[in-house]
Amino acid sequence: MRKLDILLIVLLLASSLGLVRSAYESRRVFAELDRARAEQRQLEAEHKRLDAERQAQATHARVQRVAREQLKMGSVTPAITVYVDDTVAASGAPR
């Protein structure tokens, strides 16, 4: 009977240690999940901010202003339009 009692006590201790380890792992994983969710919320907020900034940068008026000021582009008029006559391509001759 004594051996059975010792065996049961050892099994009870092993089971208790397994339960404690399982609870610890569960808390650790939950804390990691909570941190990941917080980071996800932060990244989503940053993405929304960057998307709004991109939309603000891509407005038609801003693109026109940048083209005019930085790239020195102007409106197309017939006076500055150059037409190219490619007679070689029109005749079908190989290049």
Buried (B, 14 or more C-beta within 10 A) or exposed (E): EEEEEEEEEEEEEEEEEEEEEEEEEEEEEEEEEEEEEEEEEEEEEEEEEEEEEEEEEEEEEEEEEEEEEEEEEEEEEEEEEEEEEEEEEEEEEEE
